Amino acid sequence: MSAGSNLGIVGESGSGKSTLMKLALGLYKPASGEILFESKLVDFRDREFARSYRKSVQAVFQDPYSSLDPRQKIQSAIAEPLNSLGISRDQSKEWVADRVLQALLDVGLDESALQKYPHEFSGGQRQRIAIARAVISKPKLLLADEPVSSLDVANRELVIELLKTLQIQYGLTIAVISHDLSVIAALCEEILVLESGRIVEQGTTASVLASPNAPYTKKLLRAVPRIP
């Protein structure tokens, strides 16, 4: 994928979407082949590279209820990447507090949220908090695994619009993993279709959805519900 152009990765359950994300995050090791980031080999055995890579690549997961520690206040949850990645090492507490507050404001929540716990928020608000935590390190690439699938319709639209805004504001490139083609169409300029771990089609989202070539892509499009 190219910098600044969002990529949608689609396919049915078991097609390899989540495996691809876990490979990119270093949770799985590739059995063969290589992963490149900015033309460099991704090697998590190199600690210095791994730390730099994790600053540049962050993730938002599907379930906003399990992605936050219920015992941790929101201020600490959002600040966690600054501490774990060493970004705050030479910074003052005031600098960290300002950075956390700005990330929270950027996702549409206010200062009153900082001293609360995750259970005090709705699912849509929790997902916005998870996004704030993901962007606070100012990554280059955001991996979003089914980021709106567990939300109601109103919150789905809010989070999609938020991701569009943050892409511009933070200069993000976003890779969206989803089975929902409407989410991909709303967020992504490019699309990659996976079937059983293989890429069966890729190209611009508009061209692939308007005129798919692969039988599997056609099957996915036929499965999209339509109102008569």
NUGUVEX-522146 format. One line per field, with one value per residue (C-alpha): residue number from 0; residue in three letters; x, y, z. Coordinates in steps of 0.001 Angstrom, whole numbers, plus 500000, padded with zeros to 6 digits. Layout:
BEGIN
num = c(NUM/...)
residuo = c(ALA/...)
px = c(X/...)
py = c(Y/...)
pz = c(Z/...)
//
This chain:
BEGIN
num = c(0/1/2/3/4/5/6/7/8/9/10/11/12/13/14/15/16/17/18/19/20/21/22/23/24/25/26/27/28/29/30/31/32/33/34/35/36/37/38/39/40/41/42/43/44/45/46/47/48/49/50/51/52/53/54/55/56/57/58/59/60/61/62/63/64/65/66/67/68/69/70/71/72/73/74/75/76/77/78/79/80/81/82/83/84/85/86/87/88/89/90/91/92/93/94/95/96/97/98/99/100/101/102/103/104/105/106/107/108/109/110/111/112/113/114/115/116/117/118/119/120/121/122/123/124/125/126/127/128/129/130/131/132/133/134/135/136/137/138/139/140/141/142/143/144/145/146/147/148/149/150/151/152/153/154/155/156/157/158/159/160/161/162/163/164/165/166/167/168/169/170/171/172/173/174/175/176/177/178/179/180/181/182/183/184/185/186/187/188/189/190/191/192/193/194/195/196/197/198/199/200/201/202/203/204/205/206/207/208/209/210/211/212/213/214/215/216/217/218/219/220/221/222/223/224/225/226/227)
residuo = c(MET/SER/ALA/GLY/SER/ASN/LEU/GLY/ILE/VAL/GLY/GLU/SER/GLY/SER/GLY/LYS/SER/THR/LEU/MET/LYS/LEU/ALA/LEU/GLY/LEU/TYR/LYS/PRO/ALA/SER/GLY/GLU/ILE/LEU/PHE/GLU/SER/LYS/LEU/VAL/ASP/PHE/ARG/ASP/ARG/GLU/PHE/ALA/ARG/SER/TYR/ARG/LYS/SER/VAL/GLN/ALA/VAL/PHE/GLN/ASP/PRO/TYR/SER/SER/LEU/ASP/PRO/ARG/GLN/LYS/ILE/GLN/SER/ALA/ILE/ALA/GLU/PRO/LEU/ASN/SER/LEU/GLY/ILE/SER/ARG/ASP/GLN/SER/LYS/GLU/TRP/VAL/ALA/ASP/ARG/VAL/LEU/GLN/ALA/LEU/LEU/ASP/VAL/GLY/LEU/ASP/GLU/SER/ALA/LEU/GLN/LYS/TYR/PRO/HIS/GLU/PHE/SER/GLY/GLY/GLN/ARG/GLN/ARG/ILE/ALA/ILE/ALA/ARG/ALA/VAL/ILE/SER/LYS/PRO/LYS/LEU/LEU/LEU/ALA/ASP/GLU/PRO/VAL/SER/SER/LEU/ASP/VAL/ALA/ASN/ARG/GLU/LEU/VAL/ILE/GLU/LEU/LEU/LYS/THR/LEU/GLN/ILE/GLN/TYR/GLY/LEU/THR/ILE/ALA/VAL/ILE/SER/HIS/ASP/LEU/SER/VAL/ILE/ALA/ALA/LEU/CYS/GLU/GLU/ILE/LEU/VAL/LEU/GLU/SER/GLY/ARG/ILE/VAL/GLU/GLN/GLY/THR/THR/ALA/SER/VAL/LEU/ALA/SER/PRO/ASN/ALA/PRO/TYR/THR/LYS/LYS/LEU/LEU/ARG/ALA/VAL/PRO/ARG/ILE/PRO)
px = c(500000/501152/501516/498451/496133/493901/493727/490710/491349/488197/487174/484979/485808/488868/490167/493312/492459/493222/496272/497651/497166/498832/501794/502090/501988/504611/502165/502795/505993/505706/506356/507836/508385/509160/507297/508621/507838/509172/511388/512956/512643/510406/512495/511218/514447/516094/514951/515811/513927/511012/510570/510729/508288/505770/505839/505003/502415/499505/496248/492572/490711/487152/485882/485967/484934/487998/490579/490712/491816/488745/490993/492796/491569/491237/494125/496484/495094/495699/499155/500283/501926/503905/505416/505833/507445/509774/508276/507681/511088/512597/509326/507606/504357/502731/503822/502323/499092/498757/499392/496782/494193/494770/494340/491097/489797/490758/488373/485480/485605/486361/488575/485957/486656/490241/489514/486769/486945/486009/482731/481427/481373/479267/480731/481139/482907/485222/486175/487008/489182/490933/491557/492977/495403/496404/497137/498842/502250/501561/501961/502347/500158/496983/495720/491979/490522/486720/486723/482948/481447/480396/478813/475274/474527/474846/478193/479467/479025/480616/483713/484074/483935/486369/488888/488596/489281/492211/493760/494102/494926/497635/498806/497804/497681/494960/494631/491043/490235/486525/483934/481661/482155/480242/482886/485670/483891/483518/487126/489477/490810/492343/491049/492594/490412/491593/490354/491923/495039/495540/495057/492469/491888/493196/492917/491105/487981/485776/486898/486858/483405/481974/483456/484974/486936/487434/484478/485086/484763/481526/480287/481063/479183/476152/476040/475631/472043/469919/466608/464061)
py = c(500000/503547/506250/508458/506093/503968/500251/498054/494339/492275/488648/486180/484735/482522/484330/485477/489112/488966/486769/489459/492071/489897/489396/493162/493609/490930/488652/485929/485102/484545/480944/482271/485597/488985/491998/495384/498781/501863/499508/498047/494454/494163/492244/492258/490629/494021/495900/499344/498752/497155/500212/502588/500387/500295/504079/504169/501361/501264/499308/499661/496436/495271/495065/498372/496548/494287/496691/498832/497700/498091/498927/501757/505341/506830/509237/506335/504216/506897/507744/504107/504157/507281/505388/501931/503302/505621/508780/510389/509470/512953/514858/516533/515345/518495/517594/514108/515505/518005/515315/513012/515787/516790/513187/512960/516230/515057/512098/514244/513692/516272/516652/515214/511745/511601/510468/508018/504267/502384/501028/504606/504961/503588/501309/504145/506315/503446/502954/506644/506326/503326/505419/508247/505777/504493/507925/509532/508254/509952/506777/506694/503603/502738/499151/499024/495524/495662/499052/499625/496134/496020/499501/500618/502477/505988/505254/503467/506640/508782/506576/506388/510190/510463/508204/510336/513480/511954/510715/514312/515796/513250/512437/508807/505914/503480/499780/498709/495046/494402/492054/495078/496523/499687/500536/499930/502062/504916/504909/503376/504405/500981/497480/494028/490912/487800/484239/481423/483477/484452/487819/487234/490862/494333/497827/501067/500582/502311/500125/496817/497371/498686/495991/493044/490421/487606/485233/485471/489277/488960/486515/488998/491758/489538/488871/492586/493104/495376/497024/496449)
pz = c(500000/499337/502008/502377/500499/502712/501967/502600/503175/502680/502728/504553/507976/507619/504546/506368/507179/510892/510316/508015/510728/513373/511062/510643/514440/515060/516891/514263/512410/508651/507589/504365/502643/504150/505528/504444/505935/504175/502132/505299/506464/509518/512059/515631/516870/516322/519450/518175/514933/516798/519030/516064/514119/516961/517174/513470/513376/515810/515863/516740/517416/516937/520502/522408/525591/525799/524355/527530/530993/533246/536253/534464/534281/530803/531344/532066/529232/526606/528008/527992/524510/525417/528345/526824/523649/525549/524015/527412/528849/528598/528849/531782/533351/531979/528443/528795/530268/527419/524814/526381/526582/522966/521776/523754/522304/518808/519098/520298/524074/526751/529791/532143/530699/531967/535532/534621/534018/530809/532241/532455/528665/525818/523158/520678/523267/524217/520592/520322/523443/521863/518740/520870/522446/519010/517520/520520/519362/515997/513931/510171/509738/511626/511406/512032/512512/512055/513843/513659/513419/517095/517061/516302/513066/514499/516146/513045/511028/513761/513954/510157/509920/512839/511074/507938/509973/511851/508624/507459/510867/511737/508218/508686/506285/507388/506611/507331/507790/507338/505896/505388/501905/502793/505420/502892/500285/502788/504017/501465/498062/497446/498102/498442/498364/500231/499754/501791/502418/498770/497098/494382/493400/494144/492738/493375/495476/492925/490017/491910/493401/490127/487912/489826/487907/490421/490967/494722/494674/492705/495333/498131/496304/495720/499473/500324/501598/499429/500240/497439)
//
